Amino acid sequence: MGNQPVTIFGYELITPKYLEKGNYDIGRFDFEDIGYFFGEILKIPLKDRAFRKKNKMINLLSFSNANDQDFYEGVFDTARFGKDQKIINIYDYTHAGDKGKNQGLTNQVNFLIHKKTGLLLIEKDSENVARGNFIQTYIRYHKDLIHPYIEGFNKKFNPSRIYKNRFLKVISLPSKSFFEDIKEFSTIKDAYYYKDISQDTGKSNEASNLLYLATLAEENGMKNMTRVKMTFENKVPKSSIKGIEAYFKKLHEAQYFDGFGVTGRLPSGRNRTIELLNVQRAFDVSVEHHENGLPVIDDLHTEMMLIAKKDNPLSHKIKIEQFRGVFENGSKKESEKGES
């Protein structure tokens, strides 16, 4: 069928560690952690490793080292279900079958993980299931599988530690310039974060507090609000809000809110406002497709690897020395092929 456009979504994988002298390295990535974890998931029978929530299903079909040893490659299986649907032939409009409430049309979604940085690149999912938040939920669903690795790590690398509820996170990639631009301000007048009312998904205490205020306002007659905004202001001349870069990085990694902003003065004297939206980073590529409409996997992987090597927003992590060797002498496999 020739080349067709494909959208690749990018996320950042982090494997936080408590290091020596009480330092918490929240942003680091150690590829051995995820290699062990996904390998353990694949040992579960196919039907039991699937996760279902509301009308969505996700399952890990395969995970292994790629031909290029700097990468892991894998496939998620996704589907939507929950209602009866009639299937028709779109050309002659004849009845071709029925889909029941507990049935879904399977969609295999390819992904790569760059071992040196934790960049997760995943093919756009036509079912809109294999996205960062739902992948994170899938990880939590299987979190008990990482416990032997954590125990081995904590014993081998003591006093550095992994905590069971903080071993792996999937977060949105930050804007290429937002956190760098903050450093250019000579004075920060105000800094803010916000939650969109239309996307009432506040599961954390932090987000729920803002959404509670929105609900209270609506109950008392305020209408047509689109977001609730929390602002920190500095009223002291020639002073600046301190620590805002570190604070916003923490909030961004936690994925509690929908956006952030900073208003201040540049060294030139010009006022400026910058914003960061918590949206997925997307990369558009052109990939060879089969006659059945699916992309040629080798071609797709090649394009993903080029992103990681040429346009990787996490390239600064390449120099981080990673923890390795928790299970030596082959007692635990780094990764395995799964069922498909």
C-alpha positions in Angstrom: 0.0 0.0 0.0 3.0 2.3 0.2 3.9 4.8 2.9 1.2 6.2 5.1 1.4 8.6 8.1 1.6 7.1 11.6 1.4 9.1 14.9 3.8 8.0 17.6 3.1 9.1 21.2 6.0 9.6 23.5 6.2 9.2 27.3 8.8 9.2 29.9 9.4 6.2 32.1 11.0 6.7 35.5 12.2 4.2 38.1 12.7 6.4 41.2 15.3 5.5 43.8 16.2 6.6 47.3 20.0 6.9 47.2 22.7 7.4 49.8 22.5 10.3 52.2 18.7 10.6 51.9 18.7 11.8 48.3 15.6 10.9 46.3 16.3 10.6 42.5 12.7 10.7 41.2 13.6 11.2 37.5 16.1 8.4 36.9 15.6 5.4 34.7 17.1 1.9 35.2 16.1 -0.4 32.3 16.8 -3.6 34.3 13.7 -2.8 36.5 11.3 -2.7 33.7 12.9 -5.7 31.9 12.4 -7.8 35.0 8.9 -6.5 35.6 7.5 -7.0 32.1 9.2 -10.4 31.9 7.3 -11.5 35.0 4.0 -10.2 33.6 4.5 -12.5 30.6 4.7 -15.6 32.8 1.1 -15.1 33.7 -1.5 -17.0 31.4 -2.7 -14.7 28.7 -6.3 -14.3 29.9 -5.2 -13.6 33.5 -2.6 -10.9 32.7 -5.3 -8.7 30.9 -6.7 -5.7 32.8 -10.2 -4.4 32.3 -11.7 -1.2 33.6 -15.1 0.2 32.7 -15.2 -0.4 28.9 -11.5 -0.8 28.2 -9.1 -3.7 28.2 -5.3 -3.8 27.9 -2.9 -6.7 27.8 0.8 -7.2 27.3 1.3 -9.6 24.4 5.0 -9.6 24.0 8.2 -7.9 25.3 11.8 -8.6 24.4 15.1 -7.1 23.5 15.0 -5.5 20.0 17.6 -6.3 17.3 19.2 -3.0 18.4 20.3 -3.8 21.9 19.6 -0.2 23.0 15.9 -0.9 22.9 13.1 -3.1 24.2 10.3 -3.9 21.8 6.8 -5.0 22.7 3.1 -5.2 21.8 0.0 -4.3 23.8 -3.4 -5.7 22.9 -6.3 -3.3 23.5 -10.1 -3.3 23.0 -13.2 -1.5 24.0 -16.3 -3.4 25.0 -19.6 -2.9 27.0 -22.4 -2.6 24.4 -24.1 -4.7 21.8 -23.2 -3.6 18.2 -24.2 -4.7 14.8 -21.3 -5.3 12.3 -22.1 -4.4 8.7 -20.3 -4.6 5.3 -19.7 -0.9 4.6 -19.9 -1.4 0.8 -23.2 -3.2 0.4 -24.6 -2.4 3.9 -25.4 -6.0 4.6 -25.4 -7.5 8.1 -22.0 -9.2 8.7 -22.4 -10.2 12.4 -23.0 -9.0 15.9 -20.6 -7.9 18.7 -21.8 -8.6 22.2 -21.3 -6.6 25.4 -18.3 -8.7 26.5 -16.7 -8.7 23.1 -14.2 -6.2 21.6 -12.3 -5.7 18.4 -8.7 -6.4 19.2 -6.0 -3.8 18.3 -2.3 -4.7 18.6 -0.2 -1.6 19.5 3.6 -1.7 19.0 5.9 0.1 21.3 9.7 0.6 21.9 11.5 1.6 25.1 14.9 3.3 24.8 17.0 1.6 27.5 19.4 4.5 28.0 16.8 7.2 28.7 13.4 5.6 29.5 11.8 7.1 26.4 8.6 5.1 25.7 7.4 5.4 22.1 4.0 3.8 21.3 2.0 3.6 18.1 -1.2 5.6 18.2 -4.0 3.3 19.4 -7.1 3.5 17.2 -9.2 2.5 20.3 -7.6 5.3 22.4 -6.8 2.8 25.2 -3.0 2.4 25.2 -2.3 5.9 26.7 -0.1 6.9 29.6 -2.6 6.9 32.4 -4.1 3.5 31.4 -0.7 1.9 31.0 0.2 3.2 34.5 -3.0 1.6 35.8 -1.9 -1.7 34.2 1.4 -1.4 35.9 -0.3 -0.9 39.3 -2.5 -3.9 38.6 0.6 -6.2 38.4 2.7 -4.3 40.9 3.2 -7.4 43.2 5.3 -9.0 40.6 8.1 -6.5 41.1 8.5 -7.3 44.9 11.3 -10.0 44.5 13.3 -7.6 42.4 12.9 -4.8 44.9 14.0 -7.1 47.7 17.0 -8.1 45.7 17.9 -4.5 44.8 17.5 -3.2 48.4 19.8 -6.0 49.6 22.4 -5.6 46.9 22.6 -1.8 46.8 21.9 -0.9 50.4 21.5 1.9 51.5 19.9 2.8 48.1 16.4 1.6 48.0 13.3 1.1 45.9 9.8 1.5 47.5 7.1 -0.8 46.4 4.5 1.8 45.4 7.0 4.0 43.6 9.0 1.6 41.4 7.8 2.7 37.9 5.9 5.6 36.6 4.7 6.7 33.1 4.6 10.5 32.7 4.0 13.0 29.9 7.0 14.4 28.3 7.5 18.1 29.2 7.7 20.9 26.7 11.1 21.1 25.1 11.6 24.6 26.4 9.3 25.3 29.5 11.7 24.4 32.3 14.6 25.9 30.4 12.6 29.1 29.9 11.9 29.4 33.6 15.6 29.9 34.2 15.7 32.9 31.9 13.4 35.0 34.2 15.2 37.6 36.4 12.0 38.0 38.5 8.9 35.7 38.7 5.8 37.7 39.5 3.3 34.8 39.7 3.2 31.1 39.0 0.1 29.0 38.6 -1.4 25.6 37.9 -4.9 24.6 36.8 -7.4 21.8 36.4 -9.9 21.8 33.5 -13.5 21.5 34.8 -14.6 19.6 31.7 -12.2 16.8 32.5 -13.4 15.9 35.9 -10.9 13.2 36.6 -9.4 14.3 39.9 -8.4 11.2 41.7 -5.7 12.7 43.9 -6.3 14.9 47.0 -4.5 17.8 45.2 -6.7 17.8 42.2 -9.9 17.0 44.2 -9.4 20.1 46.3 -9.6 22.3 43.2 -12.5 20.4 41.8 -14.4 20.8 45.1 -14.1 24.5 44.9 -15.5 24.4 41.4 -18.5 22.3 42.5 -19.1 24.7 45.4 -19.0 27.7 43.1 -21.5 26.1 40.7 -23.9 25.2 43.5 -23.9 28.9 44.5 -24.7 30.2 41.1 -21.4 30.6 39.3 -21.8 29.4 35.7 -19.7 28.7 32.6 -16.4 28.1 34.3 -13.8 26.1 32.3 -11.0 25.7 34.8 -9.9 26.2 38.4 -6.6 28.0 38.8 -4.2 28.1 41.8 -1.8 31.0 41.7 1.2 31.9 43.8 2.0 35.6 43.7 5.0 37.7 44.6 4.3 41.3 45.7 7.8 42.2 46.9 9.6 44.5 44.4 12.7 43.1 42.8 12.1 39.7 44.5 11.2 36.4 42.9 9.3 33.2 43.8 12.0 30.7 44.7 12.0 27.0 43.9 9.2 27.2 41.3 11.1 25.1 38.8 11.6 22.1 41.2 8.0 22.4 42.4 6.5 22.4 39.0 8.6 19.5 37.9 7.3 17.5 40.8 3.7 18.4 40.0 4.2 17.7 36.3 5.6 14.2 37.1 2.7 13.5 39.3 0.2 14.3 36.5 -2.3 15.9 38.9 -3.1 19.0 36.8 -3.8 20.0 33.2 -1.3 22.9 32.9 1.1 25.3 34.4 2.2 28.8 33.8 4.7 31.5 34.9 4.6 35.2 34.5 7.7 37.4 35.1 10.3 39.8 33.9 13.3 39.0 31.7 16.7 40.6 32.1 15.8 42.9 29.2 13.0 44.3 31.3 10.3 42.7 29.1 7.4 40.9 30.7 6.6 37.4 29.6 4.2 34.5 30.3 5.0 30.9 29.5 2.7 27.9 29.8 3.1 24.1 29.8 0.1 21.9 29.0 0.1 18.3 30.3 -0.5 16.9 26.8 1.0 13.9 25.1 4.0 14.5 22.9 3.4 13.3 19.4 5.8 12.5 16.6 4.5 12.0 13.0 6.3 9.5 10.8 5.7 7.9 7.4 5.7 4.1 7.4 5.3 1.4 4.8 1.9 -0.4 5.2 0.8 -3.9 4.2 -2.2 -4.6 2.0 -4.3 -5.3 5.2 -3.7 -1.7 6.3 -1.3 -2.5 9.1 2.2 -0.9 9.2 5.3 -2.9 8.4 6.8 -3.5 11.8 10.4 -3.3 10.8 9.7 0.1 9.2 7.8 1.3 12.2 10.6 0.3 14.6 13.2 2.0 12.4 11.2 5.3 12.5 10.8 5.0 16.3 14.5 4.3 16.8 15.4 7.4 14.7 13.2 9.5 17.1 15.0 8.1 20.1 18.4 8.7 18.6 17.9 12.0 16.8 15.0 13.8 18.5 15.0 12.3 22.0 13.7 14.9 24.6 15.3 12.8 27.3 18.8 12.6 25.8 20.3 14.3 28.9 19.7 11.0 30.8 22.1 9.0 28.6 25.0 9.9 31.0 23.2 8.6 34.1 24.9 5.5 35.4 22.2 2.8 35.8 21.8 0.1 38.5 22.3 -3.4 37.1 23.0 -6.9 38.2 20.3 -7.5 40.9 20.0 -11.1 39.8 23.3 -12.3 38.5 24.4 -15.5 36.7 21.2 -15.7 34.7 19.0 -16.5 37.7 16.4 -14.1 36.3 15.9 -13.3 32.7 16.0 -9.7 31.7 13.2 -10.1 29.3 11.2 -12.8 27.5 9.0 -13.3 24.5 5.3 -13.4 25.3 2.2 -15.1 23.8 0.5 -13.5 20.9 
